[in-house]
Amino acid sequence: MIDTAEIFVAEAMLDGQMFNIDSDMSAGMHVQHPETEFRLKKVSEKFIESIHLMVNEPSVGLFRIHEHVRRSVPQIVDKKLEMQNFQKKIHGVCYDLDYSIRTVQSMQKIPHFTIIQECLRSAIASKQNLDAAKNQRRTMKYDSHRIDEEPVVIGPPQAEVEVAVPAEQDNNIS
């Protein structure tokens, strides 16, 4: 395939030959000064070079842009997909975290937990009373050598703790 610059060069060469032919045919109008011919030759070469650069420069620039796009776009697309996956994961984790926070905050308002907390306090108080009775029994054992007596259980330090049972309790526990 012939490049556009080659066409211009060929035309310029033909024009130069035609100029010499025309100048030979015209009676004595041919330029015989070597300096003028050298300058004409230089000007025509610069003109051809300028035409060649104008013809090829945009395509070279577009080629470089095409090369850059071909190399970098797949990497950018991969990074974009990776970022979208991370965004989806982060969105899911944030949703789970918000749901967990709301659940924990709502747990503070559940009456069953307050009842369980009161029962635990009562159990701890009973355990402390049993330990105190056991210690008292040991001291009595060493003092009076009575083994057959049952330990005396001292009541909880608080008033009686009422355990509220919800009205809709299912008796069939699986």
VMD Tcl script that draws the C-alpha trace (Angstrom):
set ca {
  {0.00 0.00 0.00}
  {1.37 3.38 -0.98}
  {1.72 5.96 1.78}
  {0.37 9.47 1.20}
  {3.80 10.95 1.79}
  {5.25 8.81 -1.01}
  {2.60 10.17 -3.35}
  {3.56 13.74 -2.47}
  {7.25 12.96 -2.91}
  {6.58 11.42 -6.31}
  {4.50 14.43 -7.34}
  {7.20 16.80 -6.17}
  {9.83 14.90 -8.12}
  {7.66 14.93 -11.22}
  {7.02 18.63 -10.77}
  {10.77 19.21 -10.47}
  {11.44 17.27 -13.66}
  {8.68 19.13 -15.44}
  {10.19 22.41 -14.26}
  {13.53 21.41 -15.74}
  {11.89 20.26 -18.96}
  {9.82 23.42 -19.19}
  {12.81 25.55 -18.40}
  {14.85 23.81 -21.08}
  {12.13 24.42 -23.62}
  {11.78 28.05 -22.75}
  {14.54 29.87 -24.48}
  {17.25 30.51 -21.89}
  {14.99 30.82 -18.86}
  {16.67 27.91 -17.06}
  {18.21 28.78 -13.66}
  {21.90 28.08 -13.75}
  {22.90 29.40 -10.34}
  {23.93 26.55 -8.04}
  {23.01 28.53 -4.93}
  {19.47 29.11 -6.18}
  {19.11 25.45 -7.12}
  {20.42 24.42 -3.69}
  {17.92 26.74 -1.99}
  {15.06 25.47 -4.15}
  {16.05 21.92 -3.36}
  {16.20 22.67 0.40}
  {12.81 24.42 0.33}
  {11.20 21.56 -1.59}
  {12.72 18.99 0.85}
  {11.44 20.96 3.86}
  {8.06 21.28 2.21}
  {7.91 17.53 1.52}
  {9.07 16.79 5.08}
  {6.38 19.08 6.50}
  {3.73 17.41 4.37}
  {5.02 14.00 5.47}
  {4.82 15.01 9.17}
  {1.35 16.49 8.77}
  {0.11 13.37 7.07}
  {1.61 10.90 9.57}
  {1.55 12.79 12.87}
  {-2.15 12.40 13.75}
  {-2.02 8.70 13.00}
  {1.07 8.29 15.16}
  {-0.65 10.15 18.00}
  {-3.77 8.05 17.62}
  {-1.62 4.91 17.51}
  {0.05 5.90 20.78}
  {-3.34 6.59 22.38}
  {-4.65 3.27 21.10}
  {-1.57 1.50 22.51}
  {-2.01 3.16 25.90}
  {-5.72 2.34 26.05}
  {-5.10 -1.26 25.00}
  {-2.54 -1.70 27.78}
  {-4.18 0.16 30.65}
  {-7.94 -0.31 30.23}
  {-8.02 -4.04 31.14}
  {-6.15 -3.29 34.36}
  {-8.50 -0.42 35.17}
  {-11.54 -2.62 34.47}
  {-10.14 -5.33 36.78}
  {-9.59 -2.76 39.54}
  {-13.10 -1.39 39.05}
  {-14.62 -4.87 39.39}
  {-12.48 -5.52 42.47}
  {-13.64 -2.24 44.03}
  {-17.28 -3.09 43.28}
  {-16.87 -6.48 44.99}
  {-15.28 -4.80 48.02}
  {-18.10 -2.26 48.09}
  {-20.71 -5.05 48.11}
  {-18.87 -6.86 50.93}
  {-18.54 -3.67 52.97}
  {-22.21 -2.86 52.44}
  {-23.17 -6.33 53.68}
  {-20.90 -6.07 56.72}
  {-22.29 -2.61 57.57}
  {-25.84 -3.97 57.34}
  {-24.92 -6.88 59.64}
  {-23.24 -4.51 62.09}
  {-26.24 -2.16 62.20}
  {-28.58 -5.12 62.71}
  {-26.38 -6.44 65.55}
  {-26.27 -3.04 67.25}
  {-30.06 -2.72 67.08}
  {-30.45 -6.25 68.48}
  {-28.13 -5.59 71.41}
  {-29.87 -2.30 72.16}
  {-33.28 -3.99 72.09}
  {-32.01 -6.73 74.45}
  {-31.71 -4.17 77.23}
  {-35.47 -3.64 77.08}
  {-36.45 -7.32 77.18}
  {-38.14 -8.14 80.53}
  {-36.94 -11.76 80.51}
  {-33.37 -10.62 80.94}
  {-34.24 -8.50 83.95}
  {-35.99 -11.52 85.47}
  {-32.96 -13.70 84.74}
  {-30.73 -11.06 86.30}
  {-32.85 -11.06 89.48}
  {-32.78 -14.87 89.59}
  {-28.99 -14.80 89.25}
  {-28.73 -12.34 92.13}
  {-30.92 -14.59 94.21}
  {-28.85 -17.67 93.27}
  {-25.62 -15.87 94.17}
  {-27.09 -14.80 97.52}
  {-28.25 -18.38 98.19}
  {-24.80 -19.73 97.32}
  {-23.18 -17.23 99.66}
  {-25.62 -18.26 102.42}
  {-24.86 -21.95 101.82}
  {-21.12 -21.25 101.96}
  {-21.57 -19.29 105.18}
  {-23.64 -22.15 106.67}
  {-21.02 -24.66 105.59}
  {-18.28 -22.62 107.22}
  {-20.40 -22.30 110.35}
  {-21.00 -26.04 110.37}
  {-17.26 -26.72 110.09}
  {-16.57 -24.46 113.00}
  {-19.33 -26.19 114.99}
  {-17.98 -29.59 113.98}
  {-14.61 -28.81 115.41}
  {-16.12 -27.28 118.51}
  {-18.85 -29.72 119.45}
  {-18.03 -32.72 117.27}
  {-21.62 -32.98 116.03}
  {-21.74 -34.52 112.59}
  {-25.43 -35.50 112.35}
  {-26.88 -32.02 112.27}
  {-28.15 -30.51 109.07}
  {-26.81 -27.11 108.09}
  {-29.11 -24.25 108.71}
  {-29.94 -22.38 105.54}
  {-30.11 -18.69 106.04}
  {-32.53 -16.86 103.75}
  {-31.40 -14.42 101.12}
  {-30.44 -10.98 102.36}
  {-33.14 -9.42 100.21}
  {-36.84 -9.73 100.58}
  {-38.47 -12.54 98.69}
  {-37.74 -12.35 94.99}
  {-40.73 -12.90 92.82}
  {-40.14 -14.48 89.47}
  {-42.64 -13.26 86.92}
  {-43.61 -15.93 84.46}
  {-45.14 -14.73 81.22}
  {-48.77 -15.71 80.70}
  {-48.09 -17.23 77.28}
  {-45.50 -19.79 78.33}
  {-45.50 -23.11 76.52}
  {-45.25 -26.07 78.90}
  {-44.07 -28.45 76.16}
  {-40.33 -27.89 76.15}
  {-38.57 -29.69 73.33}
}
mol new
graphics top color blue
foreach p $ca { graphics top sphere $p radius 0.5 }
foreach p [lrange $ca 0 end-1] q [lrange $ca 1 end] { graphics top cylinder $p $q radius 0.2 }
display resetview
